[in-house]
Structure formats: structure tokens, C-alpha cells
Amino acid sequence: MNILLISITTVLAYMLGSIPTAVWYGQGFFGVDIRKYGSGNAGATNTFRVLGKRAGTIVMLVDVLKGYTATVLSSLLWYADVITTNEILTFKIVFGLVAVVGHLYPVFADFKGGKGVASLLGMILATHPEMAVLCIGIFLLVVIASQYVSLGSIMAALAFPVLLLLRVFGEKESPLLIVFGFVIFLLVVITHQKNISRLLRGEENRTVLIRLRKKRED
């Protein structure tokens, strides 16, 4: 095992996660620091709220790509014969989590980042794409029904390890992946503590994904 290459790749994963998409996009195209508006969070949800759908969508997709790219770095190490086939999943989890830490504490933005949900999604897409699609569906259903993005994120994060345990695809899942799933859920809960408090008090911000246009009366 080449420790030097693994170390360099780990740093690269962190640097990818550290790209402050919302901050740079807001400053570059709108001349604003997204962290000074809305919820003050440097993530896709606050970008949607403050800068609109187009900006929010771009930030979200880039953040997903950050997590995905960092996670698949493990495949490059495998192709280079640095790690074995049995180690790919372990390094996917390691690099993916390092990227999420980079998103939470970005070196390029004074270590003040977002909540990491989009980057976590990218990580799951690279690790278990079928389950990622199910979790996206659960997220959308919860958000459409409740209009709470935070609740959708929490429920989708919980669904990931639970569905793995239930073997929804009919095959035994890796114990490491299941443990990782519960770690993800715990991480999402920790980063959404303020949201959970507001949800319990009934003060959480609602997000309407689908608006019904009122018919114009002639």
C-alpha cells in the first residue's frame, strides 16, 4: 500500500469538498456573500432561498459532483494498483467523508461551510446509486408533503441505513456500508440541530417546491 499516494488523494478529496460553491457563485454572479443572508448557511437550500432557483440548482449540482468525484478517487487508486478490490468500498467511504468534512469546514472560506447534504448525496451516488435514487424519492415526497427541506434531508438520511438493513434489493448489504449509513444519519442530525429545534417549535422555514398558479379572472 502506497501511503504517500493515499495521503495525497485524501488531501485532494478534502480540497474538492472545500470548494465553497454557494459562496463563490454568490460573490461572482451576484456580488453577495450568501452567508450574510437568509439562514446564513453556505449551502444549496439557502442559495435557493436567497438567489433563486437557477442559482440554487447550480450550487446543488456542483456540491453533489464534489462528493461524487471525491468518492470515486478510490477507483483511481484501484486502477493504479494502490489498493485492492476489497478495499475500494472502505476508501470510497473515507474519501467521501473527507470531502463532506471539507464542505462543512472549507479551507477556502474561513472554515465556514454548508451542511453537507448535497455532498453526501454525491457520495451515496458513487457508493450505492440504486439506494441514492430511493433516498432522493423519499426526500422529494417528504419535502412536497411537509414543505420542510430540513425534514426531507433528515428522513432521507435515516432511510439509507434502514433500507440497507431491510435488503430492499434482495441482497445482503455490506455491514460497513450499513454502519456508514447510520454515521451519515448522525452527521445530518448534528448539522441540523437548529433546524430540528425550529421544527419542534413550529418555526422552521417552509419551502414550496410546487406552486399552483392562480387562474386569471377575465
Secondary structure as UniProt FT lines:
FT   HELIX           3..17
FT   HELIX           21..29
FT   HELIX           34..36
FT   TURN            38..39
FT   HELIX           44..51
FT   HELIX           53..79
FT   TURN            80..81
FT   HELIX           85..87
FT   HELIX           88..104
FT   HELIX           107..109
FT   TURN            110..111
FT   HELIX           117..127
FT   HELIX           129..146
FT   HELIX           149..166
FT   TURN            167..169
FT   HELIX           175..191
FT   HELIX           193..201
//
